[in-house]
Amino acid sequence: MKTITHAQSRKRPVNLTLNEDLVQQARQLTNNLSGIVEALLAEFVERERLRRREHSERVTTTIALWNTFEEQHGAFADEYSPL
């Protein structure tokens, strides 16, 4: 998956609340915990953007299908509407 971060991007410290035991275990596996978290966060952001774009496209397609159905057959509630 393509990450969206740039190596030259400005970095700043942030506060995170993480499980202390998990952080200790991670530190035993890497000396660059910030880099690992940043890479995982970039992957999450890309996946979430893709998920949201796909959802939006599905909604748009569904709306178009319902509009076509309504044009051809009318709305389900038309026969019950007092208007």
JOBEL-V165522 format. One record per residue. RES is the residue in one letter. D_LAST is the distance of its C-alpha to the last C-alpha in Angstrom with 1 decimal. Layout:
# JOBEL-V165522
RES|D_LAST, RES|D_LAST
This chain:
# JOBEL-V165522
M|52.8, K|53.3, T|53.6, I|52.3, T|55.0, H|57.9, A|61.4, Q|61.9, S|58.8, R|59.6, K|59.9, R|59.6, P|60.1, V|57.2, N|57.2, L|56.0, T|56.2, L|57.5, N|59.2, E|62.9, D|64.3, L|62.1, V|63.3, Q|66.9, Q|66.5, A|64.9, R|67.7, Q|70.2, L|68.6, T|68.2, N|69.7, N|66.6, L|63.8, S|61.9, G|62.0, I|60.7, V|57.8, E|57.0, A|57.0, L|54.8, L|52.4, A|52.2, E|51.5, F|48.7, V|47.1, E|47.3, R|45.8, E|43.0, R|42.1, L|42.2, R|40.0, R|37.4, R|37.5, E|37.1, H|34.2, S|32.5, E|33.1, R|31.7, V|28.5, T|28.3, T|29.0, T|26.4, I|23.7, A|24.9, L|24.9, W|21.4, N|20.2, T|22.3, F|20.9, E|17.3, E|18.5, Q|20.3, H|18.2, G|14.6, A|13.2, F|14.1, A|10.8, D|8.9, E|10.0, Y|9.0, S|5.4, P|3.8, L|0.0
